[in-house]
Each structure stands twice: as structure tokens, then as C-alpha cells.
């Protein structure tokens, strides 16, 4: 779908029951099982998201300033 829309793919999160259970209990997977494959997938997606935000911020056009005396 990302390719279809021409946007970067950020990652996939495997279906894992503790994600739902932790969400229901208010305990994020990154707190309860950060080293699990799903926890690592969330981390990778977050890193990709941060990278894309950084790239977009860097590429944003700047406003030219004119000195007025």
C-alpha cells in the first residue's frame, strides 16, 4: 500500500496477543516485552518514522528573509 501511495514503508507489526492485552491493561508492549519480536518491530517502525520526519523537516522549503532598514 505504501508503494501504491508513493510513500515510504515504515514497518510491519506482527499479530501478537500480548499487544492487545497490554493495551487493554494500559501497559505498552515496549514496557512489558521490549525485547520481543513485536517490541523490536515497534522500535523499528518508530525509528523509520523519526527518520522520515527528519528528512521531511530538512527538505522543507525555507522562507527568504529580506532585511528592511
Secondary structure, 3 states (H helix, E strand, C coil): CHHHHCCCCCCCCCCCHHHHHHHHHCCCHHHHCCCCHHHHHHHHHHHHHHHHHHHHHHHCCCCCCCCCC
